[in-house]
Every structure is written in C-alpha cells, then in structure tokens.
Amino acid sequence: MLLLAFYVFLAFLLMNFNRPGALRGIRLGLLAAVSGIHSIQQKFTYLQDLKHENQALQKEIFKLKVINQQLGEALLENIRLKRLLGLKDTSRYH
C-alpha cells in the first residue's frame, strides 16, 4: 500500500513538471541508480563465472595429479624391471 502511494505521488510530481529541463535531474539520478545496479549485476555474474571456472580448473588439476602419480609409478616399475633384466643378463644360470 505504501509503495502504491509512493508511485502515485511520483506520477503526480512528474506530471506537474512542464519545463523541458525540469526532469533532467531526476532522469540523471535514475540513470545513475540503474547504472549502479547493472554494474553490481555484471560484477556478480563475473564472480559466478570465475567460481565455475575455478571449480573446473580444480577438477582438471586433480585429474592431472592422478595421471602424474600413475606415470611416476610406471616409471618406478620400469626401473625395477630394467634392473631385473640386468640381473638376468649377468646371471650364470641361462
């Protein structure tokens, strides 16, 4: 109810301005308010996008760590197998 009264008052106030430049201040104020709200919305959207990108990058890092660990284990196994082959080559029991 209070909001409706405010809108009626604002409409009455705006109808009584007959001079062309009279609404300029109000228009500039409203434009600044809308621009500020839009700027905040853009920053919020940007932060949400960064959050999603960060989550995707964290998943990628985890996958790469798993692959790196698997490669490290394969390297150690390769070294062990080469040592075993080296022992067989030098063994007297062929």
N, C-alpha and C positions, 0 to 999 in steps of 0.2 A: 504494500500500500504506500509506503514511504517512497519507494522507488518510482511508482507511478506519479506521485505528487511532484517529485523532482523532475521527471520528464515533462510534465505539463508546465511547470514553472520555466524550464529551459526552453520549451517550444514558445511560450508566451514571450519570454525575453528575446528570443531570436526574431520573432515576428515584429517586434517593436523597433528593431534596428532598420532604419530606412536609408541611412547613408551607406554608400558602397564600401568604404573603408572601415566601417564600424565592426564588422565581423572578422576583420583581419587578425586581431589579437587572439580571438577565440579559436579561429582556424589554425593559427600557428601553434597555439597551446595544444590543441587536439592532435595536430600533426606530430608534434614533439612526443606526446604521450604514446601515440600509436607506433611511432618510430622506435621509441624505447622498448615497448613491448615486443616489437618484431625483432629487435636486436637481442633481447633476452631469449626469445624463442630460438633464434638462429644459434646462439651460444649453447643452449641446452641440447639442440639437435646435434651440434658438432661434438659435444661431450658424449652423447649417447653413441655416436658413430665411433669415437675414439675408444669407448668402452668395449664395443663389439669387436673392433679391430684388435684391441689388446687381448681379448679372450681368444680370438683366432690365432694370434701370434703365440700365446702361451701354449695352446694345443700343439702348434707346429713345433715349438721348442721341445715339448715333451716327446713327440714322435721322433725328432732328430736325436734326442738323448738316448732313446731306446735303440735306434739304429746304430748310434755311435758305440753303445755298450755291446751290441751284437757283433759289430766289426772288431772291437777290441778282443772279445772272446774268441772270435775266429782267428785273429792274428796270433793269440797265445796258443791256440790249438795247432796252428800251422807250425809255429816254432817247435812245439813239443814233438810233432810228427817228423819234422826235419831232423831233430836230434835222435829220434828213434831210428830213422833211416840211416843216419850217420853211424849209429852204433852197430846196425846190421852190416853195413859195408865194411866195418873194421873188425867184425867178429870172425873167429876162426871156424865157426860152425855154419857152413853154407850148405 
